[in-house]
Amino acid sequence: MTTSPASSILADIGATNARFALLVDSAIVVSETYAVADYASPIEAARAFLAGPATGHAPTQALIAAAGPVERGRIALTNAAWVVDPERIRDGLNLADVQVLNDFEALGWALPALRPDDIATLGPPSAAGAGTMAVMGPGSGFGLAAMAFGMTGEAVLVTEGGHATLSSENRREDTILVALRKQLHHVSIERVLSGSGLMHLFHAIARVDGKTVPERDSSEIVAHALAGDCDVSRETLELFCAFLGSAAGNIALTLGARGGVFIAGGIAPRFVDFLRRSAFRERFEAKGRMSTYLAQIPTAVIVHATPAFIGLAHLAKVRSRPSARDHAW
């Protein structure tokens, strides 16, 4: 008598799209993307996945990453009506175990499993040192997580670092942050280093310089910056990269992230070459007496299309180890 290989549902759920994959043993064998707006809940979307691309499989567990904080074991999506509730999903899909985690926690679990082709290095090549690795992400917001290694294994720290105050490093940036502060009161990292942050920065530069600019979304600002046909868009992207470098350097120092700082999210992969030529790495290292310390820390952009699946698959592997079997999902 033969037995079917163990399989698990992996899911990466955002406000717009829900991506599902099937993990069989340690390999992802099939995946599909569904529009969140087309389904009443993650249960209905998962049923479509199981009846379609994953038909013929009978997974017994699920690992689900979603864009939002975990509160009382579940996640209510910030910009969509879905509630990712592990008990309802377990019962609705007849699963034995369901674990829900924040999307950046999943990215934290991906860090040790990333391959060279999954990342684009920034700055001088440096060998990653042993120790903590950080992942930060300008996207619809700004996420931050870190993976640390100890005697008992790996652990991921999830933070709300995107809401820390953004700082300036020269008079031009002082003036722009004052303009943003008049509008937003508290200028957090997320208020500038995100999709909406690019738009805030674009209009703040125009106000400071007394220029009239058209309404543009983040993609249009990046496109005009790369084309070089709009000075305000160009400076917006240049300042975005500089602020990103400063924030990354602060994160490396705060977390002791000698294993590297990795940039996730949907924004940075659009302009990796521009980022390499920008002030990002200079600002990352510009921390006075700690510059030599930071010069040894690698930085990179995660360019893999679905890094959350890498993280979820790695977490499943960690959970299957004998030392982890006493810990319930």
ABEGO torsion letter per residue (X at the ends): XBBBBBBBBBBBBBAABBBBBBBBEABBABBBBBBAAABABAAAAAAAAAABAABGBBBABBBBBBBEBBBGGBBBBAABABBBBAAAAAAAAGBABBBBBBAAAAAAAAAAABBAAABBBBEBBBBBBBEBBBBBBBBABBBBBBBBBBAAEBBBBBBAAAABBBBBABAAAAAAAAAAAAAAGBBBAAAABBAAAAAAAAAAAAAAAGBBBBBBBAAAAAAAAAAGABAAAAAAAAAAAAAAAAAAAAAAAAAGBAAEBBBBEAAAAABAAAAAABAAAAAAABAEAAAAAAAABBBBBBABABAAAAAAAAAAAAAABAAAAABBX
